[in-house]
């Protein structure tokens, strides 16, 4: 397909009062026999990647493609091992909620719901307040994954670090540090000594491709008259066959995408005609987090994860050891299970750091009586949050309940 470059500053057009018409668009390749319909929503097709066979062979990077990053097996883990921090051997002192605190917490909860009546919260009689402790165990594993793929960008004269500068380093030999521990981050790095310059495959090194709107004709069928050049107009009670005011009778309009040239700049090389090709290393730092709640009342466990609690245990190492001697055996079992899961769950990532912790969240199970009925609600966390799914006055009948 032969093409000619677009002439800068050339004024072209089709139809009436638009710019001066051009007999032959710049595009000289195959075009359809008829004008395409005008489509203001026409979009450029997604360009394809070049054939991998045309890329240079790079030792240590065989078999990679353009579309996806091939995951790489990590090197052996660090050999450094730190002594595990012992878990607490005594229960943390948890404050108890008094009747006055429980009532005020319920009143605050009701105030946050415009349709809740205040009377039950003011007048209920406490039957019992049963304090307990919920435990929130959290394990975080900060790991690094690496993948490689071919990448390309327009070549505009930038330096090329190619094989002439030496053999490329292996993916895991390239030094890179995350911005912070336990923070998700993605970084892209050009692998040294893998760059080369190739002619653009998308435009055959011409810098332009056929217009995707007019398909090279430089003009489109007028959408107002459908290409006839005339429209029927109702005036003075009669129909008049008049020349189209949009295309001035030509039935066609200059293509708004290519401005009559029949071709547009190549979206791959951006008219540069050449591409810089190199191997891209993608480094993904990810903080994998798992948690477990030990809660023995009817309070939904997910509420404990957001509540304010007291830190009972915290440890940060290259590899944490599961908790063994926490006073609640369910916490020990959860720690052993989650640490074991994280030890084998990330086969294509290198574990850089781990940390785990146990928070103790106070929970009070409150039983009450009001208006001849009994009910329950829960006060939890140091902020005295309330869970009252069976509160007796939820419907306000027009917001009139006081």
C-alpha positions in Angstrom: 0.0 0.0 0.0 1.6 3.2 -1.2 1.0 6.4 0.7 2.1 10.0 0.6 2.9 12.2 3.6 0.4 14.8 4.6 1.5 18.3 3.5 1.6 20.7 6.4 -0.7 23.7 6.2 -2.6 22.3 3.2 -6.2 23.5 3.1 -8.5 20.8 1.6 -12.2 20.1 1.7 -15.3 19.0 -0.2 -18.5 20.8 -0.7 -19.8 24.3 -1.2 -18.6 27.0 1.3 -16.1 24.8 3.0 -12.4 25.1 2.1 -11.3 24.7 -1.5 -12.0 21.2 -2.8 -9.2 18.8 -3.6 -9.5 16.5 -6.5 -7.3 13.7 -5.1 -6.8 13.0 -1.4 -3.2 12.4 -0.2 -4.0 8.7 0.5 -3.2 6.6 -2.6 -4.1 3.1 -1.4 -7.2 1.0 -1.8 -10.4 2.9 -1.1 -14.1 1.8 -1.3 -16.1 2.6 -4.4 -18.7 4.7 -2.6 -18.5 7.4 0.1 -18.9 6.2 3.6 -21.7 7.4 5.8 -20.9 10.4 8.0 -20.4 9.1 11.6 -19.3 11.6 14.2 -18.7 8.8 16.7 -16.3 6.9 14.5 -13.3 5.7 16.5 -9.9 4.5 15.5 -9.4 0.7 15.5 -7.1 -0.7 18.1 -3.6 -1.2 16.5 -2.1 -4.6 16.7 1.3 -5.4 18.2 4.1 -6.4 15.8 5.1 -10.0 15.4 7.3 -11.3 18.2 9.4 -13.0 15.5 10.6 -9.6 14.4 12.0 -8.8 17.8 15.7 -9.4 18.7 16.5 -12.6 20.5 17.6 -11.6 24.1 19.3 -14.3 26.3 17.2 -14.9 29.4 14.1 -13.4 28.0 12.9 -16.0 25.6 9.2 -16.5 24.9 7.9 -13.2 26.1 5.2 -11.3 24.2 3.7 -7.8 23.9 0.3 -8.3 25.5 1.0 -9.7 28.9 3.7 -9.8 31.5 5.0 -13.4 31.9 5.2 -14.0 35.7 8.7 -14.9 36.8 9.5 -17.4 39.6 11.2 -15.5 42.4 14.7 -16.3 43.7 15.1 -18.3 46.9 13.8 -16.4 50.0 16.1 -14.5 52.3 17.9 -16.7 54.8 17.7 -14.1 57.6 15.4 -15.2 60.5 14.5 -13.1 63.5 13.5 -14.5 66.8 9.7 -14.4 67.2 8.2 -12.0 69.6 6.3 -13.8 72.4 2.6 -13.3 72.6 1.1 -11.8 75.8 0.5 -14.3 78.6 -2.1 -12.2 80.5 -5.5 -10.8 79.5 -5.5 -7.0 78.8 -7.7 -5.1 81.2 -10.9 -4.2 79.3 -13.2 -1.5 80.8 -16.8 -2.4 81.5 -19.7 -0.4 80.2 -22.0 1.0 82.9 -25.8 1.5 82.5 -25.4 5.2 82.0 -22.8 4.6 79.2 -24.9 2.0 77.5 -28.0 4.3 77.5 -26.0 7.2 76.2 -24.5 5.1 73.5 -28.0 3.9 72.4 -29.3 7.5 72.4 -26.4 8.5 70.2 -27.1 5.6 67.9 -30.8 6.6 67.7 -29.8 10.2 66.9 -28.0 9.1 63.8 -31.2 7.6 62.4 -33.8 10.2 61.7 -36.7 7.7 61.8 -35.8 6.1 65.1 -38.0 7.0 68.1 -36.1 8.1 71.2 -38.6 6.9 73.8 -37.4 3.3 74.1 -33.8 4.5 74.6 -34.9 6.9 77.3 -37.2 4.6 79.2 -35.9 1.0 78.8 -35.0 -1.0 81.9 -31.7 -2.8 81.9 -31.9 -6.5 82.8 -28.2 -7.3 82.4 -25.0 -6.1 80.8 -22.6 -9.0 79.9 -19.1 -7.8 79.1 -16.7 -9.8 76.9 -13.7 -9.4 74.6 -13.5 -9.9 70.9 -10.2 -10.5 69.2 -9.2 -9.3 65.8 -6.1 -11.0 64.3 -4.5 -9.5 61.2 -1.7 -10.9 59.1 0.0 -8.9 56.3 2.5 -10.2 53.8 4.3 -7.7 51.7 5.5 -9.4 48.5 7.1 -8.5 45.2 6.2 -9.9 41.8 8.0 -9.3 38.5 7.0 -9.9 34.9 8.5 -9.0 31.5 7.0 -8.1 28.1 8.1 -6.3 25.0 7.2 -2.6 24.8 7.5 0.0 22.2 7.3 3.8 21.8 7.9 6.3 19.0 11.5 6.7 18.2 12.3 10.4 18.0 16.1 10.3 18.4 16.3 9.3 22.1 19.3 7.3 23.3 19.2 3.6 22.5 20.7 1.2 25.1 21.1 -1.9 23.1 23.1 -5.1 23.2 26.2 -3.3 22.1 26.5 -2.0 25.7 26.7 -5.5 27.2 24.4 -8.4 28.1 21.2 -7.5 29.8 20.8 -8.3 33.5 18.4 -11.0 34.6 14.9 -9.7 35.8 15.5 -10.4 39.5 19.0 -8.9 39.3 17.7 -5.4 38.6 17.8 -3.3 41.8 14.5 -1.6 42.8 13.1 -0.6 46.2 9.5 0.1 47.0 8.5 3.6 48.2 7.3 2.1 51.4 6.7 -1.2 53.1 3.2 -2.7 53.1 2.0 -0.3 50.4 0.7 -1.4 47.0 2.8 -0.1 44.1 3.5 -0.8 40.4 6.7 0.3 38.7 7.9 -0.1 35.1 11.6 -0.3 34.2 13.3 -0.6 30.9 15.6 -3.6 31.0 19.1 -2.3 30.2 20.7 -3.3 27.0 17.5 -4.6 25.3 16.5 -1.6 23.1 16.5 -1.4 19.3 15.0 0.7 16.6 12.5 -1.0 14.2 10.3 0.4 11.4 6.8 0.9 12.4 4.7 -2.2 11.6 1.4 -0.4 11.7 2.0 2.2 9.0 4.8 0.4 7.1 7.2 3.2 8.2 5.2 5.9 6.4 3.9 7.8 9.4 0.3 7.7 8.2 -2.6 5.2 7.9 -5.8 5.2 5.9 -8.5 7.3 7.6 -10.9 5.1 9.6 -13.8 7.5 9.1 -13.8 8.0 5.3 -11.6 4.9 4.5 -9.3 7.0 2.4 -11.7 8.9 0.2 -11.3 12.2 2.0 -15.1 12.8 2.0 -18.2 11.3 3.5 -21.8 11.1 2.5 -23.8 14.1 3.8 -26.0 13.0 6.7 -28.5 15.8 6.0 -29.5 14.9 2.5 -28.3 11.2 2.5 -26.0 12.0 -0.4 -28.6 13.3 -2.9 -27.6 16.9 -2.6 -31.2 18.0 -2.2 -33.9 18.0 0.5 -37.7 18.5 0.6 -38.6 21.6 2.5 -42.1 22.5 3.6 -42.9 26.3 3.2 -46.0 28.3 2.5 -48.0 25.1 2.6 -46.1 23.5 -0.2 -43.1 21.1 -0.6 -40.0 22.5 -2.3 -37.1 20.5 -3.6 -34.1 22.6 -2.7 -30.4 22.2 -2.6 -29.0 20.9 0.7 -27.7 23.7 2.8 -25.2 21.4 4.6 -23.3 20.1 1.5 -24.4 22.9 -0.9 -25.7 20.3 -3.4 -22.7 18.1 -3.7 -24.1 15.2 -1.5 -20.8 14.9 0.2 -18.8 16.6 2.9 -15.1 16.9 3.8 -14.2 14.2 6.3 -13.9 15.8 9.7 -11.3 13.3 10.9 -8.7 13.5 8.2 -9.8 17.0 6.9 -9.9 15.6 3.3 -6.5 14.0 3.2 -7.8 10.4 3.4 -5.2 9.5 5.9 -4.4 10.2 9.5 -1.2 10.1 11.6 -0.2 6.6 12.7 -1.4 6.1 16.3 1.6 3.8 17.0 4.6 5.8 15.9 2.9 9.2 15.9 4.3 10.0 12.5 7.8 9.2 13.6 7.9 6.2 11.2 10.2 4.2 13.6 9.7 2.6 16.9 12.0 2.0 19.9 11.4 -1.6 21.1 12.7 -2.8 24.4 11.9 -5.3 27.2 9.8 -3.8 29.9 10.1 -5.1 33.5 6.9 -4.7 35.6 7.4 -4.8 39.3 4.4 -5.2 41.5 4.6 -4.7 45.2 1.5 -6.0 46.9 0.4 -6.1 50.5 -1.6 -9.3 51.0 -3.9 -9.0 54.0 -5.9 -11.6 55.9 -7.7 -11.4 59.2 -9.8 -13.4 61.6 -12.3 -12.3 64.2 -13.0 -14.3 67.4 -16.3 -13.1 68.7 -18.6 -15.3 70.8 -21.7 -13.1 71.0 -24.3 -12.5 68.3 -22.5 -9.4 67.2 -21.6 -9.6 63.5 -17.8 -10.2 63.3 -17.3 -7.7 60.5 -18.2 -4.9 62.9 -15.2 -5.8 65.1 -12.8 -5.1 62.3 -13.8 -1.4 62.1 -14.1 -0.8 65.9 -11.6 0.8 68.1 -9.6 -1.7 70.2 -6.5 -2.1 72.2 -3.3 -3.5 70.8 -2.4 -6.7 72.6 0.3 -8.1 70.3 2.3 -6.9 67.3 5.3 -8.4 65.5 7.2 -7.4 62.3 9.8 -9.7 60.7 11.0 -11.1 57.4 8.9 -14.1 58.3 6.6 -14.1 61.3 6.1 -17.2 63.4 2.5 -18.1 64.2 1.2 -17.1 67.7 1.4 -20.1 70.0 0.6 -18.9 73.6 -2.2 -16.3 73.3 -4.7 -16.7 76.1 -7.5 -17.5 73.6 -6.8 -20.7 71.8 -8.9 -19.7 68.8 -6.5 -16.8 68.1 -3.6 -19.2 68.1 -5.3 -21.5 65.7 -6.2 -18.7 63.4 -2.6 -17.4 63.4 -1.3 -20.9 62.6 -3.7 -21.3 59.7 -3.2 -17.9 58.1 0.6 -17.9 58.4 0.7 -21.4 56.8 -1.6 -20.2 54.0 0.5 -17.1 53.2 3.6 -19.3 53.2 2.5 -21.1 50.1 -0.1 -18.8 48.5 2.3 -16.5 46.5 4.4 -18.9 44.4 5.3 -16.2 41.9 6.2 -13.5 44.4 9.1 -12.9 46.7 8.0 -12.2 50.3 9.8 -9.2 51.6 8.3 -8.6 55.0 5.5 -9.9 57.2 3.7 -8.5 60.2 0.8 -9.6 62.4 -1.1 -8.2 65.3 -4.0 -8.9 67.7 -6.4 -6.2 68.8 -8.8 -6.7 71.7 -12.2 -5.0 71.3 -14.6 -4.7 74.2 -18.1 -6.0 73.6 -21.1 -5.6 76.0 -24.2 -7.7 75.4 -27.1 -5.6 76.8 -30.5 -7.2 77.7 -33.4 -4.8 78.4 -37.1 -4.6 78.8 -39.5 -1.9 77.4 -43.2 -1.7 77.0 -43.7 -5.3 78.1 -41.2 -6.6 75.6 -37.6 -7.7 76.0 -34.7 -7.0 73.6 -31.0 -6.9 73.2 -28.4 -4.6 71.7 -24.6 -4.5 71.7 -22.1 -1.8 72.7 -18.7 -2.4 71.2 -15.3 -0.7 70.8 -13.8 2.0 72.8 -15.9 4.5 70.9 -19.1 2.8 72.2 -20.6 1.9 68.9 -24.0 0.3 69.0 -25.5 -2.6 67.0 -29.3 -2.7 67.6 -31.0 -4.6 64.8 -34.2 -5.1 66.8 -34.7 -1.6 68.1 -38.4 -1.3 68.9 -39.2 2.0 67.2 -37.6 2.2 63.7 -40.6 3.5 61.7 -41.4 7.1 62.5 -44.8 7.4 60.6 -43.8 10.7 59.0 -41.0 11.5 61.4 -43.4 12.3 64.2 -42.0 10.0 66.9 -40.2 11.7 69.7 
